[in-house]
Every structure is written in C-alpha cells, then in structure tokens.
Amino acid sequence: MSGQDAVPRSPLAERWALDPGTVFLNHGSFGACPRAVLAAQQALREELEANPVAFLGRQLDDRLAAARVAVGSFVGADPDDLAFVPNATAGIATVLRSAEIGPGDELLATDHEYNAALNALRAAAADRGARVVLARIPLPVAGPDEVVERVMAALTPRTRLALLSHVTSPTALVFPVERLVPLLEARGVAVLVDGAHAPGMIPLGIGALGASWYAANLHKWCCAPKGAAFLHVRRDRQAGIRPLAVSHAANDPRPTPSPFRRAFDWTGTLDPTPYLVAPAALAEVSGMLEGGWPSVMAANRALARTAREILLAALGGTPVAPDAMLGAMAAVELPASFGPAPDSPVAEDPLQAVLRERAGIEVPLIAWPREAGPGERPRRFVRISAHLHNQASDYVALADALHGLRVPFEA
C-alpha cells in the first residue's frame, strides 16, 4: 500500500527528493536533503574530481573558512571556534577522547540521552576508571524547572563532565541547557552539549551559551548532506583537544590559522562537499518561507504541536511535556494495548515495520527508558518529526493507521 495514495502532499514536498509514495515522518533520524542542495553538492564533487589536487591541496582551506563563516553566523558562534566533523557522534567521541577524565571521576548524563552517546560516555569511563551517573527525569515532566532540579541533584564532588542533550532524541524534548550550562560550569563541571537536533530546529547562540563543547548536526533540520556536522570548542579548551585522526597539523609550524583550526581542517583525504554545501542548504531552506529561518522554525514547531494533538485525540493519553519543551518533534506514548516495547536498543520495533509495509508510513517507534528499574519494562513511544515537506494530513494518516492496529496489536 502506498502511504501517499490518499494523503495530499505539502506544497513544498516537491523541493525534496523524498519518495512521494511514502508518508515520511522521520526527518529526525537522518534528515532529508532538498533537490537544490543535492545539485549543489554534485556540482562541487564534479569540480573536485576535475582537479583533486587543486581542490583539496590548494583551495580547501579557503573554502572551509567560508563555510564556517556561514555556519557560525547561523548558530551564533565565532567561526574560528568551529571544527567540521562528519556527525555529532564523532564530535562527542572527539571530546571524550581528549577530556581530562581520571579514576574515580563521575560523568553525568540523563536517561533521555541518545544511546550511541551514552555508549561513548560509558566507553570513556571504562577506559579511565570513571563511572557514569544518570539523572532520572520522569515522563510526564512538569517543565524545565524539573529538568534543572534533577540534573543538579545528581551532582557530587566527583562530577567532572556532563553530557546533556539540547533536544533529546528518544523523547523529543528541548532541555533548558541555557540554564544548566552556567550552573554546571560554575561548579567546575565541563559541559558537553549533544546538540544533534538543535541547529535549524531552535534558535541558537552557541558562543554565548558558554559550554566547554557543543557537537551538532547540519544534516538533520538544516537539510545539509549526510556527513555535515560541527564541533564548537570554547577558546580556552582548544589547546586540549585534537581530532580523532591526527594528521599533518601536528608538526605544522605556521602561526596561522590556529593549531585548532589546522588540526581539524585536515584529518586525511575525505569528501568535504557536505561541509562546503552547508551554506547552500541554509539558504535553500531559508528561502522556502517568507521570513526565512525564524518562520521555518516556527512553522515546524507549530506543526509538531498539531501532530501531537492529532495523535493524542486518536489514541488517548496525555502530553509528556508542556508545549514550551517542544521543538520540531514530539513523542507520544502508545497505549498498553500495543504491548511492551522490544528489549533491544537497536533492533527495529515490529510495529514500525508494520506501519511501513501496510500503510506506507516511515516513523520511528522508541523504547524509553532504556534502563528501566527493577520489574519495569521500557515504555513504547511513537516519535514524530515535522519539516516543511510535511503537513497535518500526514499525521492524520498515522493516527488512522495506529488506531486500526490498536486492539490488539499483532505483527
């Protein structure tokens, strides 16, 4: 069955290369690239392959610098404090390899953190004799104050580093990092913000935020190609960080650009076009609505709220957080009649496959929390995303499909 057989498409959907036969409600996982951005990337790739030595050996530094200026302006950061990385996970791994972590130290995160990021945090702790402490934040959550209280209550004199999502991946909540970062940094706790979903979803002022490190993706809400992300490193932290691949910059005597910039600008041969085309992606999406990016973010947030209301009306239940904690995604808990969530943190939920195969709907099913207490099992959530290629009828189709499977669900 084609999901779009009876579902009208957004007027802007044609700007993307998405399959018109699928109701695509999972922009939050890997993003989606507009046709114009793909064309711009292909043009750059053709230019690169026409003379790889000229492009990579003589022109790349200036091209990267120009791209950093555009990205820095968009996220509120000095471009000299930005390093391009292939994804936020790589940025987090870079920080954790370089951070000063020792035996007995505690590394703080919340139980809403992304599974891969928690795995990286645990690996760093295991390698150095530290331990990971999870601040438990319940759902429903009353609001940002409860998040702040729970995180700060989990601190001890041994806490050295905190990994905090700006927008949580499994539960789709905007966390109050603008309040938490100064509180934690003032107590000597270095903060690494997992901003994988934040650029293009919510307004940012990363430089003013003051976190030690901020890792974020450009391939999600900014709609750049896969492989476009950045790591922001506060100026006083730059001497203590190095990329995962140490290359020529390690013994480059030139005083400019900074050692930090040189080290991250060349980590070996790769395709730099995702980074270089990021400004084109920012411009393309900005031009889709009058009012530019503020209008885009407002429209996506409003659609996510509408989508949540549609699902709650169809399935019952209550919101897991107030509207103020929503960006362009929302998580809605499925009724108990759908059964418990699967145990695996990575295997596809069978209901997700049913929605795709029977209704042509691409949407993730999320199990949360991953580490339930004694006698508990993870709860099952459907996480919906909203971008300009979506409209309300997409979520009506999802609600109808879920309602049809509701009692009982059999894969």
C-alpha positions as CSV (number, residue, x, y, z in Angstrom):
1,M,0.0,0.0,0.0
2,S,1.3,3.5,-0.8
3,G,1.1,5.9,2.1
4,Q,0.5,8.8,-0.2
5,D,-2.2,7.2,-2.3
6,A,-4.9,9.1,-0.4
7,V,-2.7,11.6,1.5
8,P,-2.2,15.0,-0.1
9,R,1.3,16.3,-0.1
10,S,2.7,19.5,1.3
11,P,3.1,22.2,-1.4
12,L,6.8,22.3,-0.6
13,A,7.3,18.5,-0.7
14,E,8.5,18.6,-4.3
15,R,11.5,20.6,-3.2
16,W,12.8,17.4,-1.6
17,A,13.9,14.2,-3.2
18,L,11.7,12.1,-0.9
19,D,9.8,9.1,-2.3
20,P,6.3,10.5,-3.0
21,G,4.8,7.1,-2.1
22,T,5.9,7.3,1.5
23,V,4.5,9.4,4.3
24,F,7.8,10.5,5.7
25,L,7.6,11.3,9.4
26,N,11.1,10.6,10.4
27,H,13.1,13.6,9.5
28,G,14.7,13.5,12.9
29,S,16.7,10.3,12.2
30,F,18.8,11.2,9.2
31,G,17.3,14.4,7.8
32,A,16.4,14.8,4.2
33,C,18.2,16.8,1.5
34,P,16.4,19.2,-0.9
35,R,17.0,18.7,-4.6
36,A,18.8,22.0,-5.0
37,V,21.2,21.1,-2.2
38,L,21.9,17.7,-3.8
39,A,22.6,19.5,-7.1
40,A,24.9,22.0,-5.4
41,Q,26.8,19.1,-3.9
42,Q,27.1,17.3,-7.2
43,A,28.5,20.4,-8.8
44,L,31.1,20.6,-6.1
45,R,32.0,16.9,-6.5
46,E,32.5,17.4,-10.2
47,E,34.7,20.4,-9.6
48,L,36.8,18.4,-7.1
49,E,37.2,15.4,-9.4
50,A,38.2,17.7,-12.3
51,N,41.4,18.5,-10.4
52,P,41.6,16.9,-6.9
53,V,45.0,18.3,-6.1
54,A,43.9,21.9,-6.8
55,F,40.6,21.4,-4.9
56,L,42.0,19.6,-1.8
57,G,45.5,20.8,-1.8
58,R,45.3,24.5,-2.7
59,Q,41.7,25.6,-2.3
60,L,40.2,23.7,0.5
61,D,41.4,25.9,3.4
62,D,39.7,29.0,2.0
63,R,36.5,27.1,1.1
64,L,36.2,25.6,4.6
65,A,36.8,29.0,6.1
66,A,33.9,30.5,4.0
67,A,31.6,27.7,5.0
68,R,32.5,28.1,8.7
69,V,31.6,31.8,8.5
70,A,28.1,31.0,7.2
71,V,27.5,28.2,9.8
72,G,28.9,30.3,12.6
73,S,26.6,33.2,11.8
74,F,23.6,30.8,11.7
75,V,24.4,29.1,15.1
76,G,25.7,32.2,16.9
77,A,29.4,31.2,17.1
78,D,32.8,32.6,16.2
79,P,33.8,30.6,13.1
80,D,37.3,30.2,14.5
81,D,35.8,28.1,17.3
82,L,34.1,25.7,14.9
83,A,35.5,22.4,13.5
84,F,33.7,20.4,10.9
85,V,33.1,16.8,11.8
86,P,31.1,14.1,10.0
87,N,28.4,13.8,12.6
88,A,27.6,14.7,16.2
89,T,28.6,11.3,17.4
90,A,32.1,11.8,16.0
91,G,32.2,15.2,17.8
92,I,31.2,13.6,21.1
93,A,33.8,10.9,20.7
94,T,36.5,13.5,19.9
95,V,35.7,15.4,23.1
96,L,35.6,12.3,25.3
97,R,39.0,11.1,23.9
98,S,40.6,14.4,24.8
99,A,38.8,15.3,28.0
100,E,40.6,15.0,31.3
101,I,38.9,12.1,33.0
102,G,40.5,10.0,35.7
103,P,39.9,7.2,38.1
104,G,37.0,7.9,40.5
105,D,35.6,10.7,38.4
106,E,31.9,10.8,37.6
107,L,30.4,11.6,34.2
108,L,26.9,12.9,34.3
109,A,24.1,12.4,31.7
110,T,20.4,11.9,31.8
111,D,18.3,8.9,31.0
112,H,17.0,10.8,27.9
113,E,20.4,10.8,26.2
114,Y,21.0,9.2,22.8
115,N,22.0,5.5,23.0
116,A,25.2,6.0,20.9
117,A,26.3,9.0,23.0
118,L,25.7,7.0,26.2
119,N,27.8,4.2,24.8
120,A,30.6,6.6,24.1
121,L,30.4,8.0,27.6
122,R,30.5,4.6,29.1
123,A,33.4,3.5,27.0
124,A,35.4,6.6,28.1
125,A,34.5,5.9,31.7
126,A,35.5,2.3,31.5
127,D,38.9,3.1,29.8
128,R,39.8,5.6,32.6
129,G,38.3,4.1,35.8
130,A,35.5,6.6,35.9
131,R,31.8,5.9,36.2
132,V,28.6,7.2,34.5
133,V,25.8,8.7,36.7
134,L,22.3,9.1,35.1
135,A,20.0,11.8,36.3
136,R,16.5,10.3,36.0
137,I,13.9,12.7,34.5
138,P,10.4,11.3,34.5
139,L,7.8,11.4,31.8
140,P,5.5,13.3,32.0
141,V,7.9,16.0,33.0
142,A,6.4,19.1,34.7
143,G,8.6,21.5,32.8
144,P,12.2,22.9,32.5
145,D,12.4,23.5,36.3
146,E,12.1,19.8,37.0
147,V,14.9,19.0,34.5
148,V,17.2,21.5,36.2
149,E,16.4,20.2,39.6
150,R,17.0,16.6,38.7
151,V,20.3,17.2,36.9
152,M,21.7,19.4,39.7
153,A,20.6,16.9,42.3
154,A,22.7,14.2,40.6
155,L,25.9,16.2,41.1
156,T,28.6,15.1,43.5
157,P,32.1,16.5,44.3
158,R,33.4,13.8,41.9
159,T,31.4,15.1,38.9
160,R,33.9,16.2,36.2
161,L,31.9,16.2,33.0
162,A,28.2,16.4,32.0
163,L,26.8,15.3,28.7
164,L,23.5,17.0,28.1
165,S,21.2,16.8,25.1
166,H,19.9,20.1,23.8
167,V,17.0,18.3,22.2
168,T,16.6,14.7,23.4
169,S,16.5,12.1,20.7
170,P,14.3,9.4,22.2
171,T,11.8,11.7,23.9
172,A,11.9,14.8,21.7
173,L,12.2,17.4,24.5
174,V,14.0,20.7,24.4
175,F,16.1,20.7,27.5
176,P,17.0,24.0,29.3
177,V,20.7,23.9,28.6
178,E,20.9,27.7,28.7
179,R,20.1,27.4,32.4
180,L,22.1,24.2,33.1
181,V,25.4,25.1,31.4
182,P,26.3,28.2,33.5
183,L,25.2,26.4,36.7
184,L,27.4,23.3,35.9
185,E,30.4,25.2,34.5
186,A,30.4,27.5,37.6
187,R,30.8,24.4,39.7
188,G,33.8,23.2,37.7
189,V,31.8,20.6,35.7
190,A,32.8,20.7,32.0
191,V,29.7,20.5,29.8
192,L,29.5,18.7,26.5
193,V,26.2,19.6,24.8
194,D,24.8,17.0,22.4
195,G,23.1,19.4,20.0
196,A,22.5,16.8,17.3
197,H,18.9,18.0,16.7
198,A,19.2,21.7,17.6
199,P,20.6,23.6,14.5
200,G,17.6,24.5,12.3
201,M,15.1,23.4,14.9
202,I,15.5,26.1,17.6
203,P,17.4,29.4,17.6
204,L,20.9,29.1,18.8
205,G,23.6,31.3,20.4
206,I,26.3,28.7,21.0
207,G,29.1,31.2,21.7
208,A,27.1,32.9,24.4
209,L,25.9,29.6,25.9
210,G,29.4,29.0,27.4
211,A,29.6,25.2,27.3
212,S,33.0,23.7,27.0
213,W,32.0,21.8,23.9
214,Y,28.9,21.7,21.6
215,A,28.5,18.9,19.0
216,A,25.8,19.3,16.4
217,N,24.5,18.0,13.1
218,L,23.7,20.0,10.0
219,H,22.2,17.1,8.1
220,K,19.0,17.0,10.1
221,W,16.9,20.2,10.4
222,C,19.3,22.3,8.3
223,C,19.0,19.7,5.5
224,A,22.6,19.7,4.5
225,P,24.0,16.4,3.1
226,K,24.8,13.5,5.3
227,G,28.3,14.0,6.7
228,A,27.9,17.6,7.7
229,A,28.2,18.4,11.4
230,F,30.4,20.6,13.6
231,L,32.1,20.7,17.0
232,H,32.2,24.0,18.8
233,V,35.1,24.2,21.3
234,R,35.3,27.1,23.7
235,R,38.5,29.1,23.2
236,D,40.1,28.1,26.5
237,R,39.5,24.4,25.7
238,Q,41.0,24.4,22.2
239,A,44.6,23.6,23.3
240,G,43.5,20.5,25.0
241,I,41.6,18.8,22.1
242,R,42.7,17.0,19.0
243,P,40.8,15.3,16.2
244,L,40.3,11.5,16.2
245,A,42.7,11.3,13.3
246,V,46.0,13.2,14.0
247,S,47.5,14.3,10.7
248,H,49.9,16.9,9.2
249,A,49.0,19.8,11.5
250,A,50.7,18.1,14.5
251,N,54.1,19.4,13.3
252,D,53.0,22.4,11.2
253,P,54.9,25.4,12.4
254,R,52.8,28.1,10.8
255,P,51.3,30.5,13.3
256,T,48.0,30.9,11.4
257,P,45.4,29.7,11.3
258,S,45.2,28.5,14.9
259,P,46.5,25.0,15.7
260,F,42.9,24.0,16.5
261,R,41.7,25.0,13.0
262,R,44.7,23.4,11.2
263,A,44.3,20.1,13.1
264,F,40.6,19.7,12.3
265,D,40.7,21.1,8.7
266,W,42.8,18.3,7.5
267,T,42.4,14.8,9.1
268,G,43.2,12.9,5.9
269,T,41.5,12.5,2.5
270,L,37.8,12.6,2.5
271,D,34.9,14.2,0.6
272,P,34.5,17.7,2.1
273,T,31.5,18.6,0.0
274,P,28.9,18.0,2.8
275,Y,30.7,20.8,4.8
276,L,31.1,23.1,1.8
277,V,27.5,22.9,0.7
278,A,26.1,23.6,4.2
279,P,25.7,27.3,3.4
280,A,23.7,26.4,0.3
281,A,21.4,24.2,2.5
282,L,20.9,27.0,4.9
283,A,20.0,29.4,2.1
284,E,17.7,26.9,0.4
285,V,15.5,26.2,3.4
286,S,15.5,29.8,4.5
287,G,14.1,30.8,1.1
288,M,11.2,28.4,1.3
289,L,9.1,30.6,3.6
290,E,8.7,34.4,3.7
291,G,10.5,35.4,6.9
292,G,13.3,32.9,6.5
293,W,14.6,30.6,9.2
294,P,12.5,32.2,12.0
295,S,9.4,31.4,10.0
296,V,10.7,27.9,9.2
297,M,11.4,27.1,12.9
298,A,8.0,28.5,14.0
299,A,6.1,26.6,11.3
300,N,7.8,23.3,12.1
301,R,7.2,23.7,15.8
302,A,3.5,24.6,15.3
303,L,3.1,21.5,13.0
304,A,4.7,19.3,15.6
305,R,2.2,20.5,18.2
306,T,-0.7,19.9,15.9
307,A,0.6,16.5,15.1
308,R,0.8,15.6,18.8
309,E,-2.8,16.8,19.3
310,I,-3.9,14.6,16.4
311,L,-2.3,11.5,17.8
312,L,-3.4,12.1,21.4
313,A,-7.0,12.6,20.2
314,A,-6.9,9.3,18.3
315,L,-5.0,7.2,20.9
316,G,-5.8,8.9,24.2
317,G,-3.2,9.7,26.8
318,T,-1.7,13.0,27.9
319,P,1.2,15.1,26.7
320,V,4.6,14.0,28.2
321,A,5.8,17.6,28.5
322,P,4.4,21.2,28.2
323,D,4.4,22.9,24.8
324,A,7.3,25.1,25.8
325,M,9.6,22.0,25.7
326,L,8.7,21.1,22.1
327,G,10.7,21.9,19.0
328,A,10.0,20.2,15.7
329,M,9.5,16.7,17.1
330,A,7.1,15.2,19.6
331,A,6.9,11.8,21.4
332,V,3.5,10.3,22.1
333,E,3.2,7.2,24.3
334,L,1.3,4.3,22.8
335,P,-1.5,2.7,24.9
336,A,-0.8,-0.5,26.7
337,S,-2.9,-2.4,24.2
338,F,0.1,-2.2,21.8
339,G,2.1,-4.3,24.1
340,P,5.5,-3.6,25.7
341,A,8.5,-2.1,23.9
342,P,11.1,-4.5,22.5
343,D,14.1,-5.1,24.6
344,S,16.8,-4.3,22.0
345,P,18.1,-0.7,21.9
346,V,18.9,-1.0,18.2
347,A,16.6,-3.5,16.6
348,E,13.6,-2.2,14.7
349,D,10.3,-2.3,16.6
350,P,8.0,-4.7,14.7
351,L,5.2,-2.1,14.8
352,Q,7.5,0.3,12.9
353,A,7.8,-2.3,10.1
354,V,4.0,-2.9,10.0
355,L,3.4,0.8,9.6
356,R,5.9,1.0,6.8
357,E,4.7,-2.1,5.0
358,R,1.0,-1.9,5.4
359,A,0.4,1.9,5.5
360,G,3.5,3.3,3.7
361,I,4.4,5.4,6.8
362,E,8.0,5.9,7.8
363,V,8.0,6.8,11.5
364,P,10.2,5.5,14.4
365,L,9.0,3.7,17.5
366,I,11.1,4.4,20.5
367,A,11.6,2.4,23.7
368,W,12.2,4.6,26.8
369,P,13.8,4.4,29.3
370,R,16.4,2.0,28.0
371,E,17.4,1.2,31.6
372,A,14.2,0.6,33.5
373,G,14.1,0.0,37.2
374,P,13.6,-3.5,38.8
375,G,10.4,-5.1,37.5
376,E,9.9,-2.4,34.9
377,R,10.0,-2.5,31.1
378,P,10.6,0.3,28.7
379,R,7.6,2.2,27.5
380,R,6.7,2.5,23.9
381,F,6.6,5.9,22.1
382,V,6.0,7.0,18.6
383,R,8.3,9.9,17.7
384,I,7.0,12.3,15.0
385,S,9.0,14.9,13.2
386,A,7.8,18.0,11.3
387,H,9.5,19.8,8.5
388,L,8.3,21.8,5.5
389,H,7.7,18.7,3.4
390,N,5.1,17.6,6.0
391,Q,1.5,18.8,6.7
392,A,-1.3,17.9,9.1
393,S,-2.8,15.2,6.8
394,D,0.4,13.1,7.2
395,Y,-0.2,12.8,10.9
396,V,-3.9,12.0,10.4
397,A,-2.8,9.1,8.2
398,L,-0.5,7.9,11.0
399,A,-3.3,8.3,13.6
400,D,-5.7,6.3,11.5
401,A,-3.1,3.6,10.9
402,L,-2.3,3.3,14.6
403,H,-6.0,3.3,15.5
404,G,-6.6,0.4,13.1
405,L,-3.9,-1.7,14.8
406,R,-4.8,-0.7,18.3
407,V,-6.6,-3.6,20.0
408,P,-4.8,-6.0,19.9
409,F,-1.6,-5.3,18.0
410,E,-0.3,-8.4,16.2
411,A,2.8,-8.0,14.0
